Structure formats: structure tokens, C-alpha cells
Amino acid sequence: MAPSDDSPPAGPFDAPYLLALARQKTVASRNMLAETIAALFAQDADSLNDREFALMADILRRVLKEIEISVRRRIAAEFASRPDVPRDLLTFLANDEIDVAYPVLSQSPVLRDVDLIEVIRNRTLEHQLAVAVRFEVSEAVSDELVGTGNETVITELLKNPDARISRATLGYLVEQSRRVGSYREPILSRDELPEDLAKRMVLWVSAALRKTIVERFKLDPTEVDALIEQAAREAEADGVQINGENRRTATERLAEELNAAGRNDADLMISALQNGEVSLFVTLFSRASGMREILVRRMLFEPGGEGLAIACKAMNFAREDFSVIFLFSRKARPVSSAVLRDEHKAVMDLYDRMTVEACRKVLVRWTRDHNYLKALLEVDLTADVGGQGKPPSSNKNGDG
């Protein structure tokens, strides 16, 4: 007899059970089937023989389109960093809604350049941003991202130290930085920026500051022009150092000064966001939490906001401060007011349930292991108070 919708999960690879579930056509049976297979992948993938592995992958292919988005989210988070998941499953998930696709696009080592380029060309801005913050971006994929012409996507690509950008593309972006101010600082921070391109930027980066300097300090414009010209000549003579200590950006230097003055708190981070200083926020948040800046940026873009909530809770931010930070972070993911209201309520409910101690343990893990999305599925973040028990696992992965 086929299993009922509330049958217990199968033991280590119970093929008859899986096939019986696959023959049922109800939504509940499809969801249970997908959940069971995802659990088997997580727990027993190494012990499966080739035939068993192929069978499970084939069953998943057949039902992925028909299961609920909450289940697809969980499967995507579980499969995102695995090197042994069939590529066609991951390409399907990568082209799904962004809440499903995000962990796969930002983490999967299985996806090839051709898969990522297809997503860049045919999916949404949010999909492009997920590719831009990957832990590895090839020159071909970087070229495709730059080809979108979207300044937000290009800026995030430039800020990603794990992205490889060709000299030709960097040269193009250096020229574009005359017009697009947000490109300048991340370009100057890149390790591969050659000296001749850095020198080329000196005049217009300085000129862009000329008006502000003149007006703020009430200086003689002629005197300021002379200073800019002198700086350009010195850069030409001495070279622009872009490695080691001299490579630190203005944002990093400011963050160090604020840290030294004991001013790296939630109020300062919120002020940075309010003034549009996202780079300063990221640097301050990174220094306060101990996480890499690229991971902080991924948290700002991830659907749901659970990672950001955990990090803020671990640093014992006030509920109101986290709420403001979360709402500012959503500006990077434009959604309708109704969706934003639902996301906000879900993440605030999660923030209230989580304990500082549990979140600090997760934060310690994140300083060592970049795969924080998977950690959301594995760690209990709330206290078992009053018999309420753990929250549903879906709430740990952005299901609200």
C-alpha cells in the first residue's frame, strides 16, 4: 500500500517508499518526497551507490516544478554548496524565484559559466546581484555582468574580491568612473588594478572632489586646481601604490578611526545607511562582527534577512535598531509594500524568538565558515521556553 501523506520519513534509502510517494499526485506527497530526498542527500549521500544516487536525482527532477516554494527553498539551501548534486537540478533552482535561486547562484561550485551567463541574460536584477557576489566569478561572467550596464550590479561586482575582472574590462570601467562615482573607490581597491589605470583616475577622482572642497573650506579655486595638478604629477612620478597598507580605502581608514574612538555602534551604522554610505556600513558591521565584508554584503542582498537578523542579535542590537537596519537593507531588493510588510513581520518575529547566546555561537561559525545559509538549517536559534519548542525549519530559511 502506498504511504499516506503523514507517513514517517524513509530510513536510509528506502527505494520502494520513495517510488510509492512518487506515484501519488497530491501536493503533500510531492512535498514529503522532496523533503525526504533532500534529507537523504544531506545525511547519506556518501553511502549511496551510483544507481541509488541517480534514482533520487531523477525523482527530484520530476517533482521540483510541482512542490511548494518553501520546500524548494530548503532544497536549494541544502544543495547550494554541495559539489555532488546533478548540474541540471542546480540550473533549475538557479532559474527559480530569487528566494530559491539566491543560495545556489551565490554559492554553487557546480554551475558553469554558461549557466550563470544564461541567468544574467534572462532573469531579474536580483539574480544578477546574486551572481555578482559569488565566491568565485570568472572573467567571462564578470564581462557579462558589466554588459548589463546596471550600476548597482557592476558596483557589487567591483566590491567582490573573489571576482576576476580582465584588464580590458577594468579599463572600460575606469573610463566609466568619470561619470559613475560609485565605481571609483571599489576600482581603486582591487588588487589587479594596474598602475597605469590607477594613474589615469587621479585627475578626475580629484576633480570630482574639487567643488566640495572649494565650497566647504571656502578656498581659492585656483589654489585648489594647483594642488590637484601637483598631486597628479606626484602620482605620475612615484606610482600609485595599490597593495598593502597604502591600498586601504578612505572608508577603511574612517572605520579604523571610528573604532579607535570607540564609535562603532548600531547608531553609527544606521547613520551610515541613512546617508547612503553603504560601504561604510559594511566596513563597520564587518569590524564589529568579525565577518568578512563580502559576507556582510551577501547578507544585505539575501532574501528573508535571517542572516542579518542573527548577526545583529549576536551583537545584542536593540530590536528597534535591527528593524531600521533591515528596512534600509531591503532597498537593495525592491519589492512591493505588501511583500515588504510580510518580510518585515516575519524577520521581526524571528528576532524576538532568537537568543543572543545561540546567535553568538552561529556568528563564531560564520567567521570560520562562509556557508551561513546552510547553518540556518542546522542550528536551533531559539530557547525552548514554556513548551513552545523549536520554530519550524522553514522559518530558519526565509519562509516567514
C-alpha positions as CSV (number, residue, x, y, z in Angstrom):
1,M,0.0,0.0,0.0
2,A,1.3,3.5,-0.8
3,P,2.3,5.6,2.1
4,S,-0.2,8.1,3.5
5,D,0.6,11.9,3.5
6,D,1.6,11.7,7.1
7,S,3.8,8.6,6.8
8,P,7.2,8.9,8.6
9,P,10.2,9.7,6.5
10,A,12.0,6.8,4.9
11,G,15.1,5.2,6.6
12,P,18.4,5.1,4.8
13,F,17.4,4.8,1.1
14,D,14.1,3.1,1.1
15,A,13.5,2.9,-2.7
16,P,10.0,1.4,-2.5
17,Y,8.9,4.1,-0.2
18,L,10.2,6.8,-2.5
19,L,8.7,5.3,-5.6
20,A,5.4,4.9,-3.9
21,L,5.4,8.6,-2.9
22,A,6.4,9.5,-6.5
23,R,3.3,7.7,-7.9
24,Q,1.0,9.9,-5.7
25,K,-0.2,13.1,-7.3
26,T,-1.0,15.2,-4.2
27,V,0.8,18.3,-3.2
28,A,1.5,16.9,0.2
29,S,3.1,13.7,-1.1
30,R,5.2,15.6,-3.6
31,N,6.5,17.9,-0.8
32,M,7.2,14.9,1.5
33,L,9.0,13.2,-1.3
34,A,11.2,16.2,-2.0
35,E,11.9,16.7,1.8
36,T,12.8,13.1,2.2
37,I,15.2,13.0,-0.7
38,A,16.8,16.3,0.4
39,A,17.3,14.8,3.9
40,L,18.9,11.6,2.3
41,F,21.3,13.8,0.3
42,A,22.3,15.6,3.5
43,Q,22.7,12.6,5.7
44,D,23.6,9.6,3.5
45,A,24.9,10.9,0.1
46,D,28.3,9.4,0.7
47,S,26.9,5.9,1.3
48,L,24.6,5.8,-1.7
49,N,25.7,3.8,-4.8
50,D,25.6,5.3,-8.2
51,R,22.2,3.7,-9.0
52,E,20.6,5.0,-5.8
53,F,22.0,8.5,-6.3
54,A,20.8,8.6,-9.9
55,L,17.3,7.4,-8.9
56,M,16.9,10.1,-6.3
57,A,18.1,12.8,-8.6
58,D,15.7,11.6,-11.3
59,I,12.8,11.6,-8.9
60,L,13.6,15.2,-7.8
61,R,13.8,16.3,-11.5
62,R,10.2,15.1,-12.0
63,V,8.7,16.8,-8.9
64,L,10.6,20.0,-8.4
65,K,8.3,22.1,-10.6
66,E,5.3,20.9,-8.6
67,I,6.4,21.3,-5.0
68,E,5.8,24.3,-2.8
69,I,8.3,27.2,-2.8
70,S,9.1,26.7,0.9
71,V,10.3,23.2,0.1
72,R,12.3,24.4,-2.9
73,R,13.9,27.0,-0.7
74,R,15.0,24.3,1.7
75,I,16.3,22.1,-1.0
76,A,18.2,25.0,-2.6
77,A,19.9,25.9,0.7
78,E,20.9,22.3,1.3
79,F,22.2,21.7,-2.2
80,A,23.8,25.1,-2.8
81,S,27.4,24.3,-1.6
82,R,27.4,20.6,-2.5
83,P,29.7,19.5,-5.3
84,D,27.9,16.2,-5.9
85,V,24.4,17.4,-6.9
86,P,23.5,17.0,-10.6
87,R,24.1,20.1,-12.6
88,D,20.6,20.1,-14.2
89,L,18.9,20.2,-10.8
90,L,21.0,23.2,-9.8
91,T,20.4,25.1,-13.0
92,F,16.7,24.6,-12.5
93,L,16.9,26.0,-9.0
94,A,19.2,28.8,-10.2
95,N,16.4,30.0,-12.6
96,D,13.7,29.7,-9.9
97,E,12.3,32.7,-8.0
98,I,15.1,34.7,-6.3
99,D,14.2,33.3,-2.8
100,V,15.0,29.8,-4.1
101,A,17.8,30.8,-6.5
102,Y,19.9,33.0,-4.3
103,P,21.9,30.4,-2.3
104,V,22.5,28.4,-5.5
105,L,23.7,31.4,-7.6
106,S,25.9,32.8,-4.8
107,Q,27.5,29.5,-3.7
108,S,27.2,26.5,-6.0
109,P,30.5,25.2,-7.3
110,V,28.7,23.0,-9.8
111,L,27.2,25.8,-12.0
112,R,29.3,26.6,-15.0
113,D,29.9,30.0,-16.7
114,V,27.4,29.2,-19.4
115,D,24.7,28.5,-16.7
116,L,25.5,31.8,-14.9
117,I,25.6,33.8,-18.2
118,E,22.2,32.4,-19.1
119,V,20.8,33.5,-15.8
120,I,22.3,37.0,-16.2
121,R,20.7,37.4,-19.6
122,N,17.3,36.1,-18.8
123,R,16.5,36.6,-15.2
124,T,16.0,39.5,-12.8
125,L,18.2,42.2,-11.4
126,E,18.2,40.3,-8.1
127,H,19.5,37.2,-9.9
128,Q,22.3,39.3,-11.4
129,L,23.2,40.6,-7.9
130,A,23.4,37.1,-6.6
131,V,25.9,36.2,-9.3
132,A,27.9,39.3,-8.7
133,V,28.5,38.3,-5.0
134,R,29.5,34.7,-5.7
135,F,32.6,33.3,-4.0
136,E,34.1,32.8,-7.5
137,V,33.3,34.9,-10.6
138,S,35.3,34.2,-13.8
139,E,36.3,36.9,-16.2
140,A,33.7,35.8,-18.7
141,V,30.9,36.1,-16.1
142,S,32.3,39.4,-15.0
143,D,32.2,40.7,-18.6
144,E,28.5,39.6,-18.8
145,L,27.6,41.4,-15.6
146,V,29.4,44.6,-16.8
147,G,27.5,44.2,-20.1
148,T,24.2,44.6,-18.2
149,G,25.1,48.3,-17.7
150,N,23.4,48.2,-14.4
151,E,25.4,50.4,-12.0
152,T,24.2,48.5,-8.8
153,V,25.3,45.2,-10.3
154,I,28.6,46.5,-11.5
155,T,29.4,48.2,-8.2
156,E,28.8,45.0,-6.3
157,L,30.9,43.1,-8.7
158,L,33.8,45.6,-8.2
159,K,33.4,45.2,-4.5
160,N,33.7,41.4,-4.7
161,P,37.3,40.4,-4.0
162,D,36.6,36.9,-5.3
163,A,35.6,38.2,-8.8
164,R,38.2,38.1,-11.6
165,I,38.0,41.1,-13.9
166,S,40.0,41.3,-17.1
167,R,42.3,44.3,-17.8
168,A,40.2,45.3,-20.8
169,T,37.0,45.4,-18.7
170,L,38.8,47.2,-15.9
171,G,40.0,49.8,-18.4
172,Y,36.4,50.3,-19.6
173,L,35.2,50.7,-16.0
174,V,38.0,53.1,-15.2
175,E,36.7,55.3,-18.1
176,Q,33.1,54.9,-16.9
177,S,34.2,56.0,-13.4
178,R,34.5,59.5,-14.8
179,R,30.7,59.5,-14.9
180,V,29.8,56.9,-12.2
181,G,31.2,58.0,-8.9
182,S,30.2,54.7,-7.1
183,Y,32.8,52.8,-9.2
184,R,35.8,54.8,-8.1
185,E,36.6,53.6,-4.6
186,P,36.0,49.8,-5.4
187,I,38.1,50.1,-8.5
188,L,41.0,51.6,-6.6
189,S,40.6,48.8,-4.0
190,R,41.1,46.0,-6.5
191,D,44.3,44.0,-6.3
192,E,44.5,43.5,-10.1
193,L,44.3,47.2,-10.9
194,P,47.4,48.0,-12.9
195,E,49.4,51.2,-12.1
196,D,48.7,52.9,-15.4
197,L,44.9,52.6,-15.0
198,A,45.2,53.9,-11.4
199,K,47.2,56.9,-12.6
200,R,44.5,57.6,-15.2
201,M,41.9,58.0,-12.4
202,V,43.9,60.6,-10.4
203,L,42.7,63.7,-12.2
204,W,39.0,63.0,-12.4
205,V,38.7,61.5,-8.9
206,S,40.4,64.6,-7.5
207,A,38.4,66.9,-9.8
208,A,35.2,65.3,-8.6
209,L,36.0,66.5,-5.1
210,R,37.1,70.0,-6.2
211,K,33.7,71.6,-5.9
212,T,33.0,70.2,-2.5
213,I,36.5,71.2,-1.2
214,V,36.1,74.8,-2.5
215,E,32.6,75.3,-1.1
216,R,33.2,73.6,2.3
217,F,36.5,75.2,3.1
218,K,36.0,78.5,1.2
219,L,39.2,78.1,-0.7
220,D,40.5,79.8,-3.8
221,P,39.6,77.6,-6.8
222,T,42.9,78.4,-8.5
223,E,44.8,77.2,-5.4
224,V,42.8,74.0,-5.3
225,D,43.5,73.4,-9.0
226,A,47.2,73.8,-8.4
227,L,47.1,71.3,-5.6
228,I,45.2,68.8,-7.8
229,E,47.7,69.2,-10.6
230,Q,50.6,68.7,-8.1
231,A,49.0,65.5,-6.8
232,A,48.7,64.2,-10.3
233,R,52.3,64.9,-11.1
234,E,53.4,63.2,-7.8
235,A,51.3,60.2,-8.7
236,E,52.9,60.1,-12.1
237,A,56.4,60.3,-10.7
238,D,56.1,57.9,-7.8
239,G,53.4,55.5,-9.0
240,V,50.2,54.7,-7.3
241,Q,50.6,52.1,-4.6
242,I,47.7,49.7,-4.6
243,N,48.9,47.0,-2.3
244,G,49.4,46.5,1.4
245,E,48.7,49.4,3.8
246,N,48.7,52.0,1.1
247,R,45.8,50.3,-0.6
248,R,43.4,51.0,2.3
249,T,40.3,52.9,1.1
250,A,39.1,56.1,2.7
251,T,36.2,54.1,4.1
252,E,38.5,51.7,5.8
253,R,40.6,54.5,7.3
254,L,37.5,56.2,8.6
255,A,36.2,52.9,10.1
256,E,39.6,52.5,11.9
257,E,39.4,56.0,13.3
258,L,35.9,55.4,14.5
259,N,36.8,52.1,16.1
260,A,39.8,53.7,17.8
261,A,37.4,56.4,19.2
262,G,35.0,53.7,20.4
263,R,32.3,54.8,18.0
264,N,31.3,51.6,16.1
265,D,27.7,51.0,17.4
266,A,24.3,50.5,15.9
267,D,23.5,54.2,15.8
268,L,26.6,54.9,13.7
269,M,25.8,52.1,11.3
270,I,22.2,53.3,10.9
271,S,23.5,56.9,10.3
272,A,25.8,55.5,7.6
273,L,22.8,53.8,5.8
274,Q,20.7,56.9,6.2
275,N,23.4,58.9,4.4
276,G,23.7,56.3,1.6
277,E,27.2,55.2,2.9
278,V,26.7,51.5,2.3
279,S,30.4,50.8,2.1
280,L,31.0,52.5,5.5
281,F,28.1,50.4,7.0
282,V,29.6,47.2,5.6
283,T,33.0,48.0,6.9
284,L,31.7,49.0,10.4
285,F,29.5,45.9,10.5
286,S,32.4,43.7,9.4
287,R,34.7,45.0,12.1
288,A,32.1,44.7,14.8
289,S,31.0,41.2,13.9
290,G,34.3,39.7,12.8
291,M,32.9,38.6,9.4
292,R,34.4,39.2,6.0
293,E,33.0,42.3,4.2
294,I,31.9,40.2,1.3
295,L,29.8,38.0,3.6
296,V,28.2,41.1,5.1
297,R,27.3,42.3,1.6
298,R,25.7,38.9,0.8
299,M,23.6,39.2,3.9
300,L,22.3,42.6,2.8
301,F,21.1,41.1,-0.5
302,E,19.9,37.7,0.7
303,P,16.1,37.1,0.6
304,G,14.4,37.0,4.0
305,G,17.1,38.7,6.0
306,E,17.7,35.9,8.5
307,G,21.4,36.1,8.3
308,L,21.4,39.8,9.1
309,A,19.0,39.2,12.0
310,I,21.3,36.6,13.5
311,A,24.3,38.8,13.2
312,C,22.5,41.8,14.8
313,K,21.1,39.6,17.6
314,A,24.6,38.2,18.3
315,M,25.9,41.8,18.7
316,N,22.9,42.4,21.0
317,F,21.4,45.2,18.9
318,A,18.2,46.7,20.2
319,R,15.1,45.4,18.4
320,E,14.3,48.9,17.1
321,D,17.8,49.3,15.7
322,F,17.7,45.9,13.8
323,S,14.3,46.9,12.4
324,V,15.7,50.1,10.9
325,I,18.8,48.3,9.5
326,F,16.6,45.6,8.0
327,L,14.3,48.1,6.3
328,F,17.3,50.0,4.9
329,S,18.7,46.7,3.6
330,R,15.5,46.0,1.6
331,K,16.2,49.0,-0.6
332,A,18.7,46.7,-2.4
333,R,15.8,44.3,-3.2
334,P,12.9,46.4,-4.5
335,V,9.6,44.7,-3.6
336,S,6.0,45.8,-3.2
337,S,4.9,47.3,0.1
338,A,2.8,44.2,0.9
339,V,5.7,41.9,0.4
340,L,8.0,44.2,2.5
341,R,5.4,44.3,5.3
342,D,5.2,40.5,5.4
343,E,9.0,40.1,5.2
344,H,9.4,42.7,8.0
345,K,6.9,41.0,10.3
346,A,8.5,37.5,9.7
347,V,12.0,38.6,10.4
348,M,11.0,40.6,13.5
349,D,9.1,37.6,14.8
350,L,12.3,35.6,14.3
351,Y,14.4,38.3,16.0
352,D,12.1,38.1,19.1
353,R,12.4,34.3,19.3
354,M,16.1,34.0,18.9
355,T,18.5,34.1,21.9
356,V,21.7,36.1,22.0
357,E,23.7,33.2,23.1
358,A,22.6,30.9,20.3
359,C,23.2,33.7,17.7
360,R,26.7,34.3,19.0
361,K,27.5,30.6,18.5
362,V,26.4,30.9,14.9
363,L,28.4,34.1,14.4
364,V,31.5,32.3,15.6
365,R,30.9,29.7,12.9
366,W,30.5,32.3,10.2
367,T,33.8,33.8,11.0
368,R,35.3,30.4,10.0
369,D,32.8,29.0,7.5
370,H,31.2,31.1,4.7
371,N,28.3,28.7,4.2
372,Y,26.0,30.5,6.6
373,L,22.8,29.7,4.6
374,K,23.2,26.0,5.4
375,A,23.9,26.8,9.0
376,L,20.4,28.4,9.2
377,L,19.0,24.9,8.6
378,E,21.1,23.2,11.2
379,V,21.2,25.4,14.3
380,D,18.4,26.0,16.8
381,L,18.4,29.7,17.4
382,T,15.7,30.0,20.0
383,A,15.2,28.9,23.6
384,D,12.7,26.1,24.3
385,V,10.7,28.2,26.7
386,G,7.3,27.4,28.0
387,G,7.0,24.2,26.0
388,Q,6.8,26.1,22.7
389,G,9.7,24.1,21.2
390,K,11.7,25.0,18.2
391,P,10.4,27.1,15.3
392,P,9.6,25.4,12.0
393,S,12.8,24.8,10.0
394,S,11.3,26.8,7.1
395,N,11.4,29.9,9.3
396,K,15.2,29.5,9.6
397,N,15.5,29.8,5.8
398,G,13.4,32.7,4.8
399,D,9.9,31.2,4.6
400,G,8.4,33.7,7.1
